[in-house]
Every structure is written in C-alpha cells, then in structure tokens.
Amino acid sequence: MGFFNFGFQVVVVVLISYCSFVSFVVYGNKIRSNVIPSTLDGPFEPRTVPFDVSLRGNAVDLPDADPRVRRRVKGFQPEQISLSLSATYDSVWISWITGNYEL
C-alpha cells in the first residue's frame, strides 16, 4: 500500500509538471493575452480616445446654496472630528475640519 501511494504521488507530480511546461510553451510567460502593462514595460506611445459621455450617468452637481452642502456651524467650530490611536499606547491624534477654505 505504501508503494502505491508513492507511485501515485510521482505520477501526479510528473503530470502537473508536464501540464505546467506545456502551458508555458503555448502561452509564454503571460497567463492572459490582455494583461495590463506596467510602467516597467514602457515607454509607450500615447493613446487618446474620445470621452464617453454615457459615463456621467445621472450625477447632478449640487449648488452651493443646497442645504446638504451648506455649513451648519458658525465661526471656527469643527464640522468633522477624527480620533486616531498613535504608535504608542499613551497618545492619541485629534484632528478636525472646519470647512473654511484657505488659498
């Protein structure tokens, strides 16, 4: 029974190796033919395609006066507060967003 197990394992390993070799020979080192190239494969010729207007979908830009985007606080009060644990156990990062923009 032990010999049968070992023989079966050898046959399986040889069969898998053969299939891997054949697939490498047929397909090369790329698994799929439509692999997205990386920047390491470049440089590439620039390619420009027309913008597909159907991608916009049903998105609607909200006006500044819309109550969903209007500020609800006055002055320098925070609109969002974030608490984050630091790398050590005894410190915490506290940050906030006031909603006022600066140039």
C-alpha positions as CSV (number, residue, x, y, z in Angstrom):
1,M,0.0,0.0,0.0
2,G,2.9,2.4,0.7
3,F,4.4,1.8,-2.7
4,F,1.1,2.6,-4.4
5,N,0.9,5.9,-2.5
6,F,4.4,6.8,-3.5
7,G,3.9,5.8,-7.1
8,F,0.6,7.7,-7.3
9,Q,2.4,10.8,-5.9
10,V,5.1,10.6,-8.5
11,V,2.6,10.2,-11.4
12,V,0.7,13.3,-10.1
13,V,3.9,15.4,-9.8
14,V,5.0,14.4,-13.3
15,L,1.6,15.1,-14.8
16,I,1.4,18.6,-13.1
17,S,4.9,19.4,-14.2
18,Y,4.2,18.4,-17.8
19,C,0.9,20.4,-17.9
20,S,2.8,23.5,-16.5
21,F,5.6,23.1,-19.1
22,V,3.1,22.8,-22.0
23,S,1.1,25.8,-20.8
24,F,4.3,27.9,-20.6
25,V,5.4,26.8,-24.1
26,V,1.9,27.6,-25.6
27,Y,1.1,30.8,-23.7
28,G,4.6,32.1,-22.9
29,N,5.2,33.8,-19.5
30,K,1.9,35.7,-19.7
31,I,-1.2,34.0,-18.3
32,R,-3.6,36.1,-20.3
33,S,-3.1,37.9,-23.6
34,N,-4.8,41.1,-22.4
35,V,-2.6,41.7,-19.4
36,I,-2.4,45.4,-18.4
37,P,1.2,46.6,-19.0
38,S,3.1,48.2,-16.2
39,T,5.3,51.3,-16.4
40,L,8.3,49.0,-16.3
41,D,7.2,47.6,-19.7
42,G,7.2,51.1,-21.3
43,P,7.8,53.7,-22.7
44,F,4.6,53.6,-24.7
45,E,3.1,55.7,-27.5
46,P,0.4,58.0,-26.0
47,R,-3.1,56.9,-26.9
48,T,-6.1,59.2,-26.8
49,V,-9.7,58.1,-27.1
50,P,-12.9,60.2,-27.2
51,F,-14.7,60.8,-23.9
52,D,-17.7,58.5,-23.4
53,V,-20.5,60.9,-22.3
54,S,-22.6,57.9,-21.1
55,L,-20.2,57.5,-18.1
56,R,-21.6,60.6,-16.4
57,G,-24.8,58.8,-15.6
58,N,-27.4,60.6,-13.5
59,A,-24.9,62.7,-11.5
60,V,-26.1,66.1,-10.6
61,D,-23.9,68.9,-9.3
62,L,-25.3,70.4,-6.1
63,P,-25.4,74.2,-5.9
64,D,-23.6,76.0,-3.0
65,A,-26.9,77.0,-1.5
66,D,-28.2,73.4,-1.2
67,P,-28.9,72.5,2.4
68,R,-27.0,69.2,2.0
69,V,-23.7,71.0,1.4
70,R,-24.3,74.2,3.4
71,R,-22.3,74.7,6.6
72,R,-24.2,74.1,9.8
73,V,-21.8,75.6,12.3
74,K,-20.7,79.2,12.9
75,G,-17.2,80.6,13.0
76,F,-14.3,78.4,13.8
77,Q,-16.2,75.4,15.0
78,P,-15.3,71.9,13.7
79,E,-17.5,70.1,11.3
80,Q,-15.7,66.8,11.5
81,I,-13.6,65.4,14.3
82,S,-11.2,62.5,13.9
83,L,-9.5,60.5,16.7
84,S,-6.7,58.1,15.8
85,L,-4.5,56.0,18.0
86,S,-0.8,56.7,17.9
87,A,2.0,54.2,17.7
88,T,2.3,54.2,21.5
89,Y,-0.4,53.2,23.9
90,D,-0.5,56.5,25.7
91,S,-1.1,59.0,22.9
92,V,-4.0,59.9,20.6
93,W,-4.1,62.1,17.5
94,I,-7.0,64.5,17.4
95,S,-7.7,66.4,14.1
96,W,-10.7,68.4,12.9
97,I,-12.0,70.0,9.7
98,T,-13.6,73.5,10.0
99,G,-14.9,73.7,6.4
100,N,-13.3,77.1,5.8
101,Y,-11.1,77.0,2.8
102,E,-7.8,79.0,2.5
103,L,-5.8,79.8,-0.6
